[in-house]
Amino acid sequence: MTTEIAIHAREALIERSIPFLEEVKNMTTGTEVERWLNENYGPTSELYRTLAGLVKMGVQDGWAANLEIDGPTYRRSRIAEPSERTLHFSITAVYMDSNGNHQGHADHRLRGQYHGHPYGEFNLVVPVTPGAALNGPSGWCYGGWTAPAPGSHHYPEAKGGAVIALFYLPSGRISYHAAPQE
C-alpha cells in the first residue's frame, strides 16, 4: 500500500465520522446511549458497515492500531487528535487478539491496559474473528457499540479471537493510571 492510499483511507474514515460526531456531540454516554447507538447504528446500518470496513482496512494495511502495546496482539493508534474539525473528539483504533495470549484467564480472554473515561467514550466494536467480542458496560459485545459513561474505568477485554475497537473520546480524554488492588 502506498502512503497516498493510506492517507486517503484514513481521511475517508475521519470524514465519515464527522456527521456521526455532529449527531452525538451533546449526548452523555452510558447504557441509554449505548442502546440508542445499537438500535440506530448497529451492525446492519450503513454507518457501522462503512466505519467497520474502513478501520478493518486500516488495521490490515498498517495505518490503524499499528503501535504495539503488548506485542502484536494488543495494538492501538490515534487516527485523529481532538480538533475543531472533529468537534473536539479524538479518534483511536485498538486491535486485540485473545488467541494465543498467555495471561492465564480460564476463558482465554485478553486483558488490556487499565484506564478511565473522564468524559465517556463512544466505541464501535468490530469483530475480526467470527464470534470475537469486546467486554463493555453491558457485557460482551459481539459487534455494535459500547458507551462507557463519564467517570467509568476498566480493563479492556477481548475474547474469542481478534476484535477492533474504534473509539471516539470527547476532548480526547482518557486516563491511564494504576489499577485498584484486586
C-alpha positions in Angstrom: 0.0 0.0 0.0 1.3 3.4 -0.9 1.4 6.2 1.6 -1.0 8.2 -0.6 -3.6 5.4 -0.4 -3.2 5.1 3.3 -3.7 8.8 3.8 -6.8 8.7 1.6 -8.3 5.8 3.6 -7.5 7.5 6.9 -9.2 10.7 5.7 -12.2 8.8 4.5 -12.6 7.3 8.0 -12.3 10.8 9.6 -14.7 12.3 7.1 -17.3 9.6 7.6 -17.0 10.0 11.4 -17.7 13.8 11.4 -21.5 13.6 10.7 -21.8 10.9 13.4 -19.9 13.1 15.8 -22.1 16.0 15.0 -25.1 13.8 15.9 -23.7 12.6 19.2 -21.7 15.6 20.4 -24.2 16.6 23.1 -25.0 13.1 24.3 -23.7 11.7 27.6 -22.5 8.2 27.2 -24.0 5.4 29.3 -26.4 2.5 28.9 -29.2 4.5 27.3 -26.9 6.0 24.7 -25.4 2.5 24.1 -28.9 1.1 23.5 -29.7 4.1 21.1 -26.4 3.5 19.2 -27.1 -0.2 18.7 -30.7 0.5 17.7 -29.8 3.2 15.2 -26.3 2.4 14.1 -25.9 -1.4 14.8 -24.0 -3.8 12.6 -26.6 -3.8 9.8 -26.5 0.0 9.4 -24.7 1.8 6.6 -22.7 3.8 9.2 -21.4 0.8 11.0 -20.6 -1.2 7.8 -18.7 1.8 6.4 -16.7 2.6 9.6 -16.0 -1.1 10.3 -14.8 -1.6 6.7 -12.5 1.4 6.8 -11.0 0.6 10.2 -10.5 -3.1 9.2 -8.7 -1.9 6.1 -6.6 0.4 8.2 -5.5 -2.4 10.5 -4.9 -4.7 7.6 -2.9 -2.1 5.7 -0.9 -0.9 8.8 -2.1 2.6 9.3 -4.6 1.9 12.2 -3.8 0.2 15.5 -0.2 -0.2 14.4 1.6 0.6 17.6 2.3 -2.4 19.8 1.2 -2.0 23.5 1.8 -5.6 24.4 3.1 -7.4 21.3 1.2 -7.8 18.0 -2.0 -9.0 19.7 -2.6 -5.7 21.5 -2.1 -2.5 19.5 -3.5 1.0 19.1 -3.1 4.2 17.3 -4.6 7.7 17.4 -6.2 8.3 14.0 -7.2 11.9 14.7 -6.4 14.3 17.5 -9.2 16.3 19.0 -9.7 19.4 16.9 -12.3 21.8 15.6 -12.7 19.6 12.6 -13.6 16.5 14.7 -15.8 18.6 17.0 -13.1 18.1 19.7 -13.3 14.3 19.7 -10.2 12.1 19.2 -10.5 9.0 17.1 -8.5 6.0 18.1 -8.3 2.4 16.9 -7.3 -0.6 19.2 -6.7 -4.2 18.0 -6.9 -7.0 20.5 -6.5 -10.7 19.7 -7.2 -13.1 22.5 -5.8 -16.1 20.6 -2.6 -17.5 22.0 -2.3 -15.0 24.8 -0.5 -16.2 28.0 -2.4 -14.2 30.7 -3.9 -17.4 32.1 -7.6 -16.4 32.2 -9.9 -19.5 32.3 -11.9 -18.2 29.3 -8.7 -17.2 27.4 -9.7 -13.5 27.3 -7.0 -10.9 26.7 -7.0 -8.1 29.2 -5.6 -4.8 28.1 -4.3 -1.7 29.9 -6.4 -0.3 32.7 -7.9 3.1 32.0 -10.6 5.6 32.8 -13.0 7.7 30.7 -13.2 11.1 32.2 -15.8 12.3 29.7 -17.1 8.9 28.5 -16.5 7.0 25.2 -18.3 6.1 22.0 -16.9 2.7 21.0 -17.6 0.9 17.7 -16.8 -2.8 18.2 -15.7 -4.7 15.1 -15.1 -8.5 15.3 -12.3 -9.6 13.0 -12.6 -13.3 14.0 -16.2 -14.5 13.8 -17.5 -14.8 17.4 -14.9 -12.4 18.9 -16.2 -9.9 21.4 -15.1 -6.9 23.5 -16.4 -6.5 27.0 -18.4 -3.3 27.6 -20.5 -1.8 30.3 -23.5 -4.1 29.3 -21.4 -7.2 28.9 -19.7 -8.9 25.9 -20.3 -7.0 22.6 -20.0 -9.2 19.5 -20.4 -6.3 17.1 -22.0 -2.9 17.6 -21.4 -0.2 20.1 -20.4 0.2 23.8 -20.7 3.6 25.5 -18.8 3.7 28.9 -20.2 6.5 31.0 -18.2 9.6 32.1 -16.0 8.6 35.1 -16.0 4.9 34.3 -12.9 2.8 34.3 -12.0 -0.7 33.3 -9.6 -3.2 31.8 -10.5 -3.6 28.1 -11.0 -7.3 27.4 -11.4 -9.3 24.3 -12.3 -13.0 23.9 -12.9 -15.4 21.0 -10.2 -14.0 18.7 -9.5 -10.7 17.2 -11.6 -7.6 17.6 -11.1 -3.9 16.7 -12.4 -1.0 18.8 -12.8 2.3 17.0 -13.4 4.8 19.7 -14.3 8.4 19.9 -13.3 10.3 23.1 -14.8 13.8 23.9 -11.8 16.2 24.1 -9.5 13.2 23.6 -9.7 12.5 27.3 -8.6 9.1 28.5 -6.6 8.4 31.7 -4.1 5.7 32.2 -3.3 5.0 35.8 -2.6 2.2 38.2 -5.4 -0.3 38.6 -7.0 -0.7 42.0 -6.0 -3.7 44.1 -7.9 -6.8 43.2 
